[in-house]
Amino acid sequence: MPRAIAVYLGPSCEREVARTILPEEYILPPAARGDLTAAAEDGARIITLIDGVFFQESAVGHREILAALKSGIRVIGASSMGALRAAELDTLGMEGVGLIYRLYRDGVLVSDDEVALVYDPSDYAPLSEPLINIRCTLRKAREEGILTSGDAAALLSTARALYFPDRTYPHICERAEGSVSPAALRSFLDFARSHAVDQKREDALEALRRTREISREPLGQ
């Protein structure tokens, strides 16, 4: 079925929440190579890339984004694969949205590993924690006095050393035993259970709202 809008979304935001912002028929699974080309051929005038495959299939290619832009399609990127591609192609017309995009654009983040995670393919529920979310949660914990700067740095170093599917707050704290006090680890785990920062979700929501905003503009703007 032809779609005027194609939004590629997976674990960054719950689909039931996305459907409160945009019609369900616009919400598609994480993008693989060739999906954006297919959406363009199907008549999309807005393509929003949030989530995409990294390892299990070929990732969205730069050429298909550039071809969509050249044909006059608005292409937005945020949160995950979309943030990566927008940081690489914003000078050529792709629109980046959100903090993660800006961190990649400014060179603060450089690795794909920052946004990588594993998820349940049946419902896209995250099964690990992306490093960027861990960074933001550690910063919040430090600002609120839950962790010292040294403890936060030690936990971040531990998280970075783990393979991305193994990054969960309990596992990070388990591996950090010996470098962070047991009391600090317990306090941080309690904090993370109820106050963890989900920056990827926040950026995905911003991209969904931006897509809705653009969709309401008269054609040609």
Secondary structure, 3 states (H helix, E strand, C coil): CCCCEEEECCCCCCHHHHCCCCCHHHEECCECCCHHHHHHHCCCCEEEECCECCCCCCCCCHHHHHHHHHCCCEEEEECCHHHHHHHHHHHHCCEEECHHHHHHHCCCCCCHHHCCCCECCCCCCECCCCHHHHHHHHHHHHHCCCCCHHHHHHHHHHHHHCCHHHCCHHHHHHHCECCECHHHHHHHHHHHHHHCCCHHHHHHHHHHHHHHHHHCCCCCC
